[in-house]
């Protein structure tokens, strides 16, 4: 359908997301758009550009950089910010570690993924942000299924899933006390398949990591991770060259690949139709406990 039109289901989702973006701009003074470089945040940035065209996106893009990102992601991030004429802010976990605000994990399975929370909360405080837009969807993971469109956070940035405001008839309550803020999720009702179909319909570019390619990977307890100096091999692990792609995008240390020959959007859409596990099933950080995501979200994670 190209850039001109969308089929009705996608048009409804687009309209809903644009409505939420405009409500956020109307209700809050200093919103920011959290940008990870993943497909959902890319779609959200494009929706924001569409929502406020021909003006520029009125939100700053905020990326929390662990220092362990795929290089392809960072290059794409910078190029997209220029393409959309968006203001991009980057805050670094490395600086949070050096300031003594968090302690870096050690050992062969160390990751900075959870450390992002402190860097994010410090950035929101620095910017005096009263809303942070994110690309999370309810179908991704059970903790995210509990989120409202306007998800309240207390003055410590913490989330209480039992203390959220009701949302009736697309009425969103952004009232808050000083020091509190909201996370806002315009893509809440989208699915992974919706995202891919929208990417195709709107001709949205993505990092090459999302498409099948040859890569050196190794298996760690069922998750295929990319070869990296950040990930020393454990006994019994070995590097193999496989044709893979990534369903989600995050820190190299936790982002698992899937075997795939899908190198075009049409092929990926057909592949996604057949999946019987969620896209975050390959994320090592979600496997640390049964409630790993909810625990991180309660502490202020994305």
N, C-alpha and C positions, 0 to 999 in steps of 0.2 A: 504493500500500500504506500510505500515511500513516505515522504514528509507531508503529503497532502491530507491524508485521512487515516482514521483508525477504525477497526471493527468495533461494534458497540460496547463489548465488554471492556476492551482496553480504553476506549474513550471515556467510559464511566470511571475507571480507576484513575486515569489522568486528571479528569475533572475534580475528583475527590482530593487528590494530592495537591493540586493547584489551589483548591479552596483552603486546605489546611495551611499551606505555605502563606497564603494571603492573610489568613486569620492570625498566624504567628506574627507577621509583620504589623498587623493592626493592634494586637494585644500587648506586645512586649516592646521594650525600649531598645535593648541591645542583644538581639539574637545572633547566634553564630551557626554555621552549618558545618557539622563534623564531617571531615573528608578523610577517608581511609585509603582511597585509590582502588577500592573494590567496586564491582559492577553496580551494587545498590547505591553507593554514594555518588557514583558517576551519573546514574539515572536521576538521582535526586538533584544533583547540580544542574543537569539539563532541564529538569522540570522547573527549577527555580528561575533559570534563564527565560523559559517560556512564560512563566507566571507573571514576570515583571517587564517583559519586552514591550517597547524597545529600550527601556531603561536598563541599566546594569543590575545585576543581582544585588539587592540591598543588604545582604548578609556577608560577612567575612567568612571565607573557608578556613577551617581550623584543622590542621593535621597534627596528630600526636605521633612523632617519629621515634620508634624504639631504637633506631640505629641498626636494626636487623631486618630491614625491609628488602624485598627484591628490588634490584636496581631498575628493572623494567617498570615497576610501580612508581618509583620516584620520578623517573623521566616522564612517564605519562601524566602524573600529577601536575608537574610544572607546565607541560604543554597545554593541558586542559585549562588550567587557570588563565593562561594567556589567551586561549581561544575564546573563553567565555568572558574575558575582560573582568575577571573576578579578583578581589583582593585575597591573597593566600597568606595565612599565618602558619608558621611551623614552630612547634614547641618540642623540645627534645628530652627524652627519658634520661639520656646521658647527663644532661645538666642537672636533673633532679637527683641523680645518684651522686654526682660530685658535690652537690649542696648538702648531702647527708639526709635528704628527705626520705629516701628509701634505701634499702640494702639490696645489692644485686645478688641474685641466686648464684650458687656455685655448683660444679659437678657437670657431668656429660649431658644431662637433660635440663640444664638451666635455661630459663626463658625470661625475657623482659615483658612478656605479654601482660601479666597482672600489674606490673609496675606502672603501666600507662595510666592507671586510675589516678595516682597521686599527681602526675604531670597534668592530666586533664583537669582535675579539680583546681590545681594551682592556676592553670591558664584561664579557667572560667572566672576565678576570683580576680585575677589580674585585669581581665577585660571587663569585669563587672557584668558579665553576661547573665541575662535573666531567662534565656531559653537557648537550648542547644538542639538543633535539628539533626536527626540521624536517619540512616537508611534501613534500620532494623525492620524485619517483617515478622508477623505472628507465626507463620508456618515454619520458621527456621528452627525453633527450639522452644521447649515447654515454658521456660522462664519468660521468654519474649512474648509468648502467647498471652501472658497476664497483663501486658502493657496496655494502657490507654493511648489514644492519639496524643493527648496532653498528659504526660506522666510526671507527677509531682515529685520533687526532690527536696529534702529538708535543708536546713542551713549548713549541714555537714556534707551535702551532696548525696545523702543516702536515700535509698528507695525502700518503701514499705508497700508491698503489693496489696496489703489489706487496708491501706489508707489512701485509696485513690478516689478521685471525683467521678461520679456517674457521668456518662456521656449519652444524652438522649437527643435524637433528631438532629445530629450534627451540631449540637451546641457544646462548645468547648470552654471550660472554666479555667482561666489562667490566673485567678486570684492567688496571691501568695503573700507571705510575710517578708519583711526585709531580710536579705541574706539567702532566701530560698530561690530555687529556680525550677524550670521545667525542662524535661527532655520531650521533644516533639517528633513523632514518627509518621510522616505523611504516607509512607508505603505500607502501613500496617496490614491492609487487606490484600496486598499483592502476594502472589506465590512466586517461586523460582521460575516456573514456566511463564508466568505473566511478564516477569522482568526480561526474559530472553525474547519473548515475542515482541515486546515493546522496543527493545534494542534494535531488532530487525526492522520494525515498522518505521521507527524514527531515524534509522541509519546512524546509530550512535557507535562511535569507535571505542574499543576496549584495549587494555594491555594484551600483548601476544600470549601471555601466560594462560589465558582462558581458552586458548585453542590448542589442539593436539600438536605436540612437537616432541622430538627426541630430547631426553634429558637424563642425566646421571642421577639416580635416586637409590635409596636403600630402605629396607623394611624395618620399622621399629614397632614391634607389638601390633602388627596389622596396619600401620599407617606408613605410606610411602612418602618419605621426606626427601627434599632436594639435597644433593651433596653440597656441603658448605663447611668452611673452616669453623663455623660456629657450632657444628654438630660433630664432635669426635665420635668415631664408630665405637660401639660396645662389642664385647666378645660375641662372635657369631654373625655379626652384621657385615655385609659386603655391598660394594657399589655395583649397580647394574645399570645398563643403558636401556631405558624403556620409553615407549611412546605414551605420553601422559598429557593431561591438562589439569588445571586447578578449577574447582567449583567455587571456592571462596578465596579471598586474598587477605593475607595478614602477615604476621611475623614469620620469617623463614623457619624458625625453630619449632613452630606448631602447625604450619599449614601443610596438610597432606594432599598428595596428587591422586588422581584416579587414572587407571588405564583407559585410553580412549583413542579412537581414530577420527574423532569429530573435529574437523579443521575449518568448518564453515558454520555460519549461523543456523542454516537449515539442518545441518547434521547435529548440532548441539541441541536444538529444539526437539528433534526426534529422540535424541539420547535422554534428555531430561524427562520426556514422557514415560520412559521405561524405568527410571530409577525407583527403587523401593526403600531407599534410606535417605535421610535428610542430608542436605549439602554440608552441614557442620559435623557429620559423622566422621569426617577426616581431620577434624581439628583436635590436635593433641591437648590443648588447654581445656577443652570441654570434657576430657576423659579423666581428669585428676580426681574427680569425685562425682557421685550421682547428681549432686546439686551444684556443680562447679560454676555454671553460668549464673544461677540465681545468687550464689554467694558473692560473686564479683559484682553483680548489678546492685545488690544491697549496699555494697561498699562504695558505689559511685561509678562503676564501669559503664562503658557505652550502652 
